[in-house]
Amino acid sequence: MSFNLQVGDLEPSMALTVEDSSGPVDLSTTLSVNLQWLKPDGTLVTVPLTVVNAALGLVKKDWVAGDTSIAGTHAGRIEVTESNGEVAT
């Protein structure tokens, strides 16, 4: 997936669908959904994602000041912590 922003942009939010090989993942019983985010300067951060529609696996990242201050290609993966404590990426 590709998502384009300019340095300093805070809109639009990044909308994502959490999927596995069977399609969208039902997030109804998850404890947390996080984005492990690698910035172009090598900084790795973990930030919470907001669940928009748990049944459909829809989440979003609302940008805050500083999030988009570094130009370049950013990479990330979603980390889901299930109610039993298991973590899936």
Buried (B, 14 or more C-beta within 10 A) or exposed (E): EEEEBEEEEEEEEBEBBBEEEEEBBEBEEBEBBBBBBBBEEEEEEEEEBEBBEBEBBBBEBEBEEEBBEEEEEBEBEBBBBEEEEEEEE
